[in-house]
Structures are given as C-alpha cells and as structure tokens.
Amino acid sequence: MALTGLDVEAKAQLVEEAFWEACPYGPDDYQSVTTRLVRTDKPDPASTRRPPPSGAITLKDPDERKVGRAVVNA
C-alpha cells in the first residue's frame, strides 16, 4: 500500500490496525507475520518523481484458507 503525506508511520499503523480488524484471523493465527514500512521519501526532494513510502504485511501459513480470499477481502 502506498502512504503519502505527513505522519507516514502513524498512517501505516492505522492501516495495519484496520487490516487486522477486517481480517477474520488474528496475527497469532498465522505461522509468520511480517510488517514492513519502506521509506523511499526524502525530507526535501529535488523532484517528486520518487515513489511514495509503502507498507506491506506478509502472511505465511500452511492453511491456504488463511492466506487466500480472507486476506484479499480484508
């Protein structure tokens, strides 16, 4: 997910909380959960052509029901 504007860390946290609220499973239900915030932005860029910061939630589990449609729908 792309995150733009100010307070990127707070926005990333809000999106993660909303995802877990919408997901029928919790983080403890998965074999592995990794959350990343990739900061590609700069404080005073010479150009606006850089990609915006992005966040990702990576889920791993042997049960395909937990990582398939349930995740996409959330």
Long-range contacts (C-beta under 8 A, 24 or more apart in sequence): 1-54, 1-55, 1-56, 2-51, 2-52, 2-53, 2-54, 3-37, 3-52, 3-53, 3-54, 3-55, 4-52, 4-53, 8-37, 8-39, 8-41, 8-53, 9-37, 12-37, 12-53, 12-55, 15-55, 16-55, 16-57, 19-57, 19-74, 22-73, 22-74, 23-70, 23-71, 23-74, 24-70, 24-74, 25-66, 25-70, 29-61, 29-66, 30-59, 30-60, 30-61, 30-66, 30-67, 31-60, 31-61, 31-62, 32-58, 32-59, 32-60, 32-61, 33-57, 33-58, 33-59, 33-60, 34-58
